[in-house]
Amino acid sequence: MAAVYVHVRRRENNIRRNRVFRDRDNPLDYLDDDDIVRKYRLSRPMILELCGMFQNQLARPTKRSHAFPVSLQLMVALRFYATGSFQLVNADVHRISRASVSTITRDVTQCLKNVCNQYISMPTDPASLQALKQGFYDISNFPNVIGAVDGTHVRIKSPAVDEHLYVNRKNYHSLNVMGVCDSNLKFLNIVAKWPGSTHDSFALRNSRLCEMFEDGDISDGWLLGDSGYPLRPWLLTPVINPTTRQDQRYNACHMRTRCAVERSFGVLKSRFRCIDTTAGTLLYSPVRCCDIIVAVVVLHNMCINNRIPLPPGNDNPRDQGNIGGQQYVGNQNDGAVIRTRLINNRFNN
């Protein structure tokens, strides 16, 4: 009888015992609007918008414990994108475990990658192309430009597989990221999959964007690229050895217009330090690093659309990850004819 009594008392004690959960502060509840933008790069309405977009993917209903709110998960990932800090530091800031930071960052990154086509797209309709041309023309009176293309390098840790392919010309491991932007520094196209040893021209030649121009899906307008790219009917590069005043005017105008893409990468890396060398190195696999790059480009375009200001001290950033490319040598076909005609008709005054 005594044994039965003890057993019942233990069950009663277990039933009455209340589990104690540590309070997890949500930064949205105690930070003002300026602090949110400064620490997380996005505004409060933008974060709430993302909460609604990713509610189904990030919500984790459970009867076992208190799940992380979607808003807190987004803030944890945004803090990593903004600072590039170690997972342990991020865990201490938000008072969660290091393993939770890793899982949250992975899941939020995948959510952003899944919606990249909604925020990163090269327009093909005449009205949008005309708006792009007008934006670039307002910079330096360069006509018919619908995008500026360039590559940048994002430092990563030494991969376990094909390590030598990721060593770039500056002798560190990286990913070579190709981007095309408009005059407002918004990315229209991003390719983040090539190792650091890949040449810029190779990345462009093997992209979907190149196919769109070659197949005539985009039949009106030019891209502007540096001398590391091939001269094509739809891609104009500088004159390597300008011998006339017209060539010099063309090069000067070309440079002022094309530098929009350098500023785009500069703003991207200033806003999201996780892909900038000032924050160190991305300590993930190449595939995971590619996903992170796409995710921050999505956020960058959202910031451009919502006119979110840069953090203080980054008023006119330029890309520091562009290590330069060797001059492209190859068949220039009829691209040279188009460039010469443009120089003679536009830059002869």
Secondary structure as GFF3:
##gff-version 3
##sequence-region A 1 349
A	DSSP	alpha_helix	2	16	.	.	.	ID=ss1
A	DSSP	alpha_helix	27	30	.	.	.	ID=ss2
A	DSSP	alpha_helix	33	40	.	.	.	ID=ss3
A	DSSP	alpha_helix	44	53	.	.	.	ID=ss4
A	DSSP	alpha_helix	55	58	.	.	.	ID=ss5
A	DSSP	alpha_helix	70	83	.	.	.	ID=ss6
A	DSSP	alpha_helix	87	94	.	.	.	ID=ss7
A	DSSP	alpha_helix	98	114	.	.	.	ID=ss8
A	DSSP	alpha_helix	116	119	.	.	.	ID=ss9
A	DSSP	alpha_helix	126	140	.	.	.	ID=ss10
A	DSSP	beta_strand	145	155	.	.	.	ID=ss11
A	DSSP	three_ten_helix	163	166	.	.	.	ID=ss12
A	DSSP	beta_strand	174	181	.	.	.	ID=ss13
A	DSSP	beta_strand	187	195	.	.	.	ID=ss14
A	DSSP	alpha_helix	200	205	.	.	.	ID=ss15
A	DSSP	alpha_helix	208	214	.	.	.	ID=ss16
A	DSSP	beta_strand	222	224	.	.	.	ID=ss17
A	DSSP	beta_strand	235	236	.	.	.	ID=ss18
A	DSSP	alpha_helix	245	271	.	.	.	ID=ss19
A	DSSP	three_ten_helix	273	275	.	.	.	ID=ss20
A	DSSP	three_ten_helix	277	279	.	.	.	ID=ss21
A	DSSP	alpha_helix	286	305	.	.	.	ID=ss22
A	DSSP	alpha_helix	335	346	.	.	.	ID=ss23
###
